[in-house]
């Protein structure tokens, strides 16, 4: 068992659609940011960042998915990646996510309980 600590999400550029991105994050399919209820999102414009302060326990590996909520279209995929328990104790990591023309950095670390 390991713990994924989502630290900071930084927006360098939004998706190709007009206006701000309405961002939400799932881990293994479960909503974890900004709340645990869908639809729920936080607006991001270029230059915005947010302290996430979310910790999730997992076994072996977990899939992190970040999307832009859209009311009329399917939600845009900003990016997804796998986190492994073998990353525990290796310090903070930065994952670059570039789906649908966006540019985001997600900072996280993995710890053992």
C-alpha positions as CSV (number, residue, x, y, z in Angstrom):
1,X,0.0,0.0,0.0
2,X,1.3,3.5,-0.9
3,X,-0.1,7.0,-0.8
4,X,-0.3,9.3,-3.8
5,X,0.0,13.0,-2.8
6,X,-1.2,15.4,-5.4
7,X,0.6,18.7,-4.6
8,X,0.2,21.4,-7.3
9,X,-1.4,21.8,-10.7
10,X,0.0,24.5,-12.9
11,X,-1.6,25.7,-16.2
12,X,0.7,27.0,-18.8
13,X,-1.9,27.0,-21.6
14,X,-5.5,25.9,-21.8
15,X,-7.2,23.5,-24.2
16,X,-8.1,24.6,-27.7
17,X,-11.7,25.7,-26.9
18,X,-12.7,29.2,-25.9
19,X,-12.3,30.5,-22.4
20,X,-10.9,29.0,-19.2
21,X,-10.6,25.2,-18.7
22,X,-13.0,23.7,-16.1
23,X,-10.6,21.2,-14.6
24,X,-11.3,18.1,-12.6
25,X,-9.1,15.2,-11.5
26,X,-9.9,11.5,-11.1
27,X,-7.7,8.7,-9.6
28,X,-8.7,5.2,-10.7
29,X,-12.0,6.7,-11.9
30,X,-12.9,8.3,-8.6
31,X,-13.4,12.1,-8.4
32,X,-10.8,13.6,-6.1
33,X,-10.5,17.3,-7.2
34,X,-11.9,19.9,-6.6
35,X,-14.6,17.8,-4.8
36,X,-15.7,14.1,-4.9
37,X,-18.9,14.9,-6.8
38,X,-19.2,15.1,-10.6
39,X,-19.7,17.6,-12.2
40,X,-17.4,19.7,-10.1
41,X,-14.5,21.7,-11.5
42,X,-12.1,24.6,-10.9
43,X,-11.4,27.2,-13.6
44,X,-7.9,27.5,-14.9
45,X,-6.5,30.2,-17.2
46,X,-2.9,30.4,-18.4
47,X,-0.6,31.2,-15.5
48,X,-3.0,29.8,-12.9
49,X,-1.9,27.2,-10.3
50,X,-3.6,25.5,-7.4
51,X,-2.4,23.7,-4.3
52,X,-4.3,20.4,-4.5
53,X,-3.6,18.9,-1.1
54,X,-5.1,15.5,-2.0
55,X,-3.8,12.2,-0.7
56,X,-5.1,8.8,-2.0
57,X,-4.1,5.3,-0.9
58,X,-3.5,2.8,-3.6
59,X,-2.0,-0.7,-4.2
60,X,0.6,-1.4,-6.9
61,X,-0.4,1.4,-9.3
62,X,-3.0,4.1,-9.8
63,X,-4.2,6.0,-12.9
64,X,-4.5,9.8,-12.7
65,X,-6.7,11.5,-15.2
66,X,-7.2,15.2,-15.7
67,X,-10.1,16.5,-17.9
68,X,-11.7,19.8,-18.9
69,X,-15.5,19.7,-18.2
70,X,-17.7,20.6,-21.2
71,X,-21.4,21.0,-21.0
72,X,-22.2,20.5,-24.7
73,X,-19.4,18.2,-25.8
74,X,-17.6,15.2,-24.3
75,X,-15.1,16.3,-21.7
76,X,-11.6,17.1,-23.1
77,X,-8.7,14.9,-22.0
78,X,-5.9,17.1,-20.7
79,X,-3.9,14.0,-19.8
80,X,-3.5,10.8,-17.9
81,X,-0.6,8.8,-16.4
82,X,0.1,5.9,-14.1
83,X,1.7,6.2,-10.7
84,X,3.5,3.1,-9.2
85,X,4.1,2.2,-5.6
86,X,7.8,1.8,-6.5
87,X,8.0,5.6,-6.7
88,X,7.6,5.8,-2.9
89,X,10.4,7.8,-1.3
90,X,11.8,9.1,-4.6
91,X,10.8,12.8,-4.0
92,X,8.5,15.0,-6.0
93,X,7.7,14.3,-9.6
94,X,6.4,16.6,-12.3
95,X,4.1,15.2,-15.0
96,X,3.6,17.3,-18.2
97,X,0.1,16.9,-19.7
98,X,-0.6,18.3,-23.2
99,X,-4.0,17.0,-24.4
100,X,-6.2,19.0,-26.7
101,X,-3.7,21.7,-27.2
102,X,-3.2,22.4,-23.4
103,X,-0.1,22.5,-21.4
104,X,-0.3,21.6,-17.7
105,X,2.2,20.4,-15.0
106,X,1.1,18.2,-12.2
107,X,3.4,17.9,-9.2
108,X,3.1,14.8,-7.0
109,X,4.9,12.4,-4.7
110,X,4.4,8.9,-3.5
111,X,4.9,7.8,0.1
112,X,4.6,4.6,2.1
113,X,2.2,4.9,5.1
